[in-house]
Amino acid sequence: MPALTTVVLPKGIKNIEMSCFNSCTNLKEINFPQSLEVIGWSAFQGCVALKEVQLGTALKELRGYAFNACSSIEEVVIDGSLANIGEHAFSSCSALQRLELNGNIKEIRKFAFKDDSALSEIRVNALKAPKVGASAFYHVKENCLVIVPRSSLAKYQKAYGWKSLKLQGSQLNYTLVGNAGDLAQRLVACNLVDSLTLKGVMNASDLEYIKKSLKALSYLNLKEVQMVAGGTFNDKEWKLDDRMPFQALSGMSISSAVLPDAL
C-alpha cells in the first residue's frame, strides 16, 4: 500500500501481525494504542517516512525486524512492561537520534540497533543492565551518550555490551506540584530520579509509590507537602490526616530527607 500515509488503530487492538505494514513507504503517522501487546516480525520494515515511535505500556513482544530500515525515525520511546527487543528490531534506522528504554528491559537481541549511526542519546531506565546480543549497537557512533541509573552505573561499566559505550549516571532532579494520589501518573523515568522535591497535597498512595518505585532516590524534600487522609499503604487504607504512615521511608537508600512541618 504505497499510498498509505496515516493509520489510526482502534482501541483494544492487541496484535499487529507479521509484515502488516511492511514497505508502506509513505506511511508517516500511526498511533499505538495502550492495549497493543504484540508487534510482529517485519511489521513496519521499510516504512521509510515514519518519524516517531512511542509504544504503549501493555506491549509484551517486539519481534525481529519490526522497524528495520525505517530510515526517517528520529525518536523511539519504549515504556511499560516490554522485556525483550527482537533482533534487528530497529537496525538501519539511520535518522534515529534518541532512544529511551523502560525499566523492565531484560534483553536487547543481536543487531537490534545496528547501523543507527545518528544515535546521540540512549536513556536506559533499568536498574540491572539488560543482556545485550552480538553487535546490538554495531556502528553506533562512539560519542553516543548512554544514560543509566546512577546507582547502577558501576554494574553497566562491567557488563558485556555496555562497558564499551560512553556511559553516564543519571542525575534527574524533579520538582512537582500536584494533588493527592496522582504522583504515579505525573512522575516519569522513575528509576532515574535521584532528587525529588514535592509541593502540594499527598496521601499514603503517593508515599507508597515513592518507596516502591524510586529506587535511585537519594534526596527527598517534602517540606511544603500537606499529608491528607486517603490512599493505601501496604494494602491498608490510611485514614489519619497530617501524618505519615509508619515506616513510610524505612529501607530506602535516601541519604537526606526534609519532612513536612506538620506530622
PLY file of the C-alpha trace (Angstrom):
ply
format ascii 1.0
element vertex 263
property float x
property float y
property float z
element edge 262
property int vertex1
property int vertex2
end_header
0.00 0.00 0.00
2.47 2.66 -1.14
-0.13 5.48 -0.98
-0.92 4.94 2.73
0.20 7.97 4.80
-1.72 7.77 8.11
-3.03 4.87 10.18
-5.38 5.12 13.18
-5.50 1.81 15.00
-8.67 1.04 17.00
-8.71 0.99 20.78
-8.48 -2.53 22.10
-6.23 -3.92 19.36
-3.65 -6.32 20.79
-1.66 -7.67 17.85
-0.08 -6.23 14.70
0.68 -9.24 12.54
3.90 -10.09 10.72
4.66 -7.76 7.77
1.32 -5.99 8.25
2.66 -2.59 7.11
5.90 -3.78 5.51
7.22 -1.35 2.86
4.44 1.21 3.26
6.93 3.79 2.06
4.69 6.85 2.52
3.40 6.00 6.00
4.20 8.99 8.22
1.93 8.66 11.25
0.50 5.77 13.24
-0.90 5.61 16.77
-0.03 2.72 19.05
-3.00 2.11 21.43
-2.28 1.32 25.06
-3.88 -2.10 24.52
-1.23 -3.22 21.99
0.68 -6.31 23.18
2.49 -7.72 20.13
4.25 -6.18 17.12
5.08 -8.97 14.69
8.13 -9.72 12.58
8.86 -7.05 9.96
5.56 -5.33 10.76
6.89 -1.89 9.76
10.07 -2.85 7.96
10.95 -0.36 5.24
8.45 2.31 6.30
10.93 4.99 5.31
8.66 8.01 6.00
7.75 7.07 9.61
9.35 9.55 12.04
8.33 8.70 15.61
7.62 5.54 17.57
6.07 5.78 21.05
4.95 2.34 22.13
2.20 1.67 24.68
2.64 0.37 28.19
0.98 -3.01 27.54
3.47 -4.11 24.86
4.88 -7.57 25.65
6.56 -8.63 22.38
8.55 -6.59 19.87
9.68 -9.14 17.33
12.59 -9.18 14.93
12.91 -6.61 12.13
9.76 -4.85 13.40
11.05 -1.39 12.42
14.11 -2.36 10.40
15.19 0.18 7.76
12.72 2.85 8.89
15.19 5.50 7.83
13.23 8.58 8.98
12.53 7.60 12.60
14.14 10.20 14.88
12.98 9.08 18.33
11.91 5.81 19.92
10.32 5.62 23.39
9.60 2.19 24.85
7.51 2.37 28.03
5.75 -0.22 30.13
6.44 -3.90 30.58
8.33 -4.89 27.43
11.25 -7.12 28.45
12.90 -8.11 25.14
13.74 -6.22 21.95
13.91 -8.52 18.93
16.88 -8.95 16.63
17.29 -6.20 14.04
14.17 -4.54 15.51
15.49 -1.03 14.81
18.57 -1.72 12.70
19.37 0.62 9.82
17.24 3.40 11.29
19.78 5.91 10.05
17.96 9.04 11.34
17.35 7.72 14.86
18.80 10.24 17.33
17.24 9.42 20.69
16.23 6.16 22.33
14.54 5.62 25.71
14.06 2.16 27.20
11.84 1.27 30.14
12.94 -0.10 33.49
11.76 -3.64 32.67
14.03 -4.29 29.68
15.90 -7.56 30.24
17.40 -8.30 26.82
18.37 -6.45 23.65
18.90 -9.07 20.99
21.56 -9.20 18.29
21.81 -6.35 15.79
18.79 -4.62 17.38
20.20 -1.12 16.75
22.89 -1.95 14.21
23.87 0.87 11.83
21.89 3.51 13.74
24.68 5.95 13.05
22.82 9.13 14.14
22.11 7.97 17.71
23.33 10.64 20.12
21.47 9.67 23.33
20.29 6.40 24.79
18.45 6.51 28.12
18.06 3.17 29.90
15.82 3.08 32.98
16.66 -0.50 34.01
18.45 -0.86 37.34
20.01 -4.13 36.14
21.99 -3.90 32.90
20.00 -5.71 30.20
21.61 -8.62 28.38
22.99 -7.42 25.04
23.23 -9.66 21.98
26.01 -9.70 19.41
26.59 -6.34 17.68
23.37 -4.88 19.09
24.89 -1.38 18.87
27.24 -2.03 15.94
28.16 1.17 14.08
26.53 3.41 16.70
28.87 6.40 16.93
31.47 6.46 19.70
30.25 9.67 21.32
26.67 8.45 21.74
25.80 9.14 25.39
24.20 6.27 27.30
22.44 7.49 30.47
21.70 4.85 33.11
20.52 4.98 36.74
23.34 6.49 38.76
23.07 3.79 41.40
23.68 1.13 38.72
26.49 2.83 36.78
29.19 0.52 38.13
27.21 -2.54 37.04
26.79 -1.22 33.50
30.52 -0.42 33.33
31.27 -4.11 33.87
28.50 -5.59 31.72
29.07 -7.08 28.26
27.74 -4.87 25.50
27.61 -1.81 27.76
31.12 -1.32 29.09
32.45 -0.20 25.70
29.84 2.57 25.40
30.01 6.14 26.72
28.14 5.67 29.99
26.90 8.34 32.36
24.98 8.04 35.59
21.73 9.95 35.70
21.10 12.92 37.89
17.45 13.80 37.47
16.03 16.44 39.76
12.26 16.83 39.87
10.07 19.47 41.50
6.41 18.53 41.26
3.24 20.20 42.47
0.11 18.12 42.47
-2.91 16.56 44.06
-3.19 13.67 46.47
-2.85 10.25 44.88
-1.60 11.29 41.43
2.19 11.08 41.80
2.49 7.82 39.85
0.82 9.45 36.83
2.97 12.58 36.92
6.42 11.15 37.56
8.18 9.50 34.59
11.50 7.67 34.22
11.21 6.88 37.92
14.27 4.60 38.09
16.47 7.56 37.16
15.15 10.09 39.66
17.66 10.70 42.45
16.45 14.07 43.74
12.79 14.89 44.34
11.05 17.94 45.78
7.27 17.75 46.19
4.79 20.50 46.92
1.05 20.39 47.47
-1.16 17.63 48.82
-0.16 13.98 49.25
-1.73 10.84 50.64
-0.50 7.39 51.57
-0.60 6.09 47.99
1.96 8.72 46.94
4.32 7.66 49.73
3.93 4.01 48.80
4.82 4.86 45.19
7.96 6.70 46.34
9.06 3.76 48.47
8.39 1.04 45.90
9.33 2.75 42.65
12.02 5.39 43.23
14.92 3.01 43.75
17.65 5.53 42.89
16.32 8.31 45.15
18.93 9.86 47.44
17.30 13.22 48.33
13.64 13.82 49.19
12.14 17.17 50.17
8.57 17.12 51.50
8.74 20.37 53.49
5.90 22.03 51.56
3.68 18.94 51.47
0.40 18.57 53.31
-0.46 14.99 54.19
-4.15 14.15 53.96
-6.26 11.10 54.62
-6.82 8.62 51.83
-4.93 6.21 49.66
-3.38 2.93 50.75
-0.01 1.96 52.18
0.96 -1.71 52.38
-2.59 -2.56 51.30
-4.11 -0.67 54.23
-6.26 2.40 53.84
-4.79 5.44 55.54
-7.38 7.45 57.47
-5.46 9.92 59.61
-4.73 13.47 58.36
-1.36 15.21 58.74
0.64 12.07 59.46
2.91 9.78 57.53
2.35 6.02 57.58
4.64 4.15 59.95
7.86 3.01 58.22
6.95 5.08 55.15
10.58 5.60 54.14
12.35 2.80 56.01
14.67 0.59 53.99
15.22 3.19 51.25
18.62 4.45 50.11
17.76 8.10 50.85
20.73 9.94 52.36
18.89 13.22 53.01
15.21 13.95 53.64
13.26 17.07 54.59
9.89 16.20 56.12
6.70 18.28 56.41
6.45 20.65 59.35
3.14 19.12 60.43
3.39 15.39 61.12
0 1
1 2
2 3
3 4
4 5
5 6
6 7
7 8
8 9
9 10
10 11
11 12
12 13
13 14
14 15
15 16
16 17
17 18
18 19
19 20
20 21
21 22
22 23
23 24
24 25
25 26
26 27
27 28
28 29
29 30
30 31
31 32
32 33
33 34
34 35
35 36
36 37
37 38
38 39
39 40
40 41
41 42
42 43
43 44
44 45
45 46
46 47
47 48
48 49
49 50
50 51
51 52
52 53
53 54
54 55
55 56
56 57
57 58
58 59
59 60
60 61
61 62
62 63
63 64
64 65
65 66
66 67
67 68
68 69
69 70
70 71
71 72
72 73
73 74
74 75
75 76
76 77
77 78
78 79
79 80
80 81
81 82
82 83
83 84
84 85
85 86
86 87
87 88
88 89
89 90
90 91
91 92
92 93
93 94
94 95
95 96
96 97
97 98
98 99
99 100
100 101
101 102
102 103
103 104
104 105
105 106
106 107
107 108
108 109
109 110
110 111
111 112
112 113
113 114
114 115
115 116
116 117
117 118
118 119
119 120
120 121
121 122
122 123
123 124
124 125
125 126
126 127
127 128
128 129
129 130
130 131
131 132
132 133
133 134
134 135
135 136
136 137
137 138
138 139
139 140
140 141
141 142
142 143
143 144
144 145
145 146
146 147
147 148
148 149
149 150
150 151
151 152
152 153
153 154
154 155
155 156
156 157
157 158
158 159
159 160
160 161
161 162
162 163
163 164
164 165
165 166
166 167
167 168
168 169
169 170
170 171
171 172
172 173
173 174
174 175
175 176
176 177
177 178
178 179
179 180
180 181
181 182
182 183
183 184
184 185
185 186
186 187
187 188
188 189
189 190
190 191
191 192
192 193
193 194
194 195
195 196
196 197
197 198
198 199
199 200
200 201
201 202
202 203
203 204
204 205
205 206
206 207
207 208
208 209
209 210
210 211
211 212
212 213
213 214
214 215
215 216
216 217
217 218
218 219
219 220
220 221
221 222
222 223
223 224
224 225
225 226
226 227
227 228
228 229
229 230
230 231
231 232
232 233
233 234
234 235
235 236
236 237
237 238
238 239
239 240
240 241
241 242
242 243
243 244
244 245
245 246
246 247
247 248
248 249
249 250
250 251
251 252
252 253
253 254
254 255
255 256
256 257
257 258
258 259
259 260
260 261
261 262
